[in-house]
Amino acid sequence: MTASPTWCAPSARTPACRAFARTGCATRLREAGADHAQIQALLGHTSIETTARHFRVSPTEIADLIDSALDY
């Protein structure tokens, strides 16, 4: 059996730790092109607004958005 990372230790499984993991998961799925409704279902949310709180925008995405806006 392998050792769990510190942040996965039972003593670290707090609501804040779970929220951090859910945010990371939702963000990576969105960046990979997953549909928001799919992410909502995976996270078990009834409202897309709750799911949207877990999305974060990476600096690369911001730079790409600015570049595409400047191309017009």
ABEGO torsion letter per residue (X at the ends): XBBBBAAABAAABBAAAAAAAAAAAAAAAAAAGBBAAAAAAAAGBABAAAAAAABBBBAAAAAAAAAAAAAX
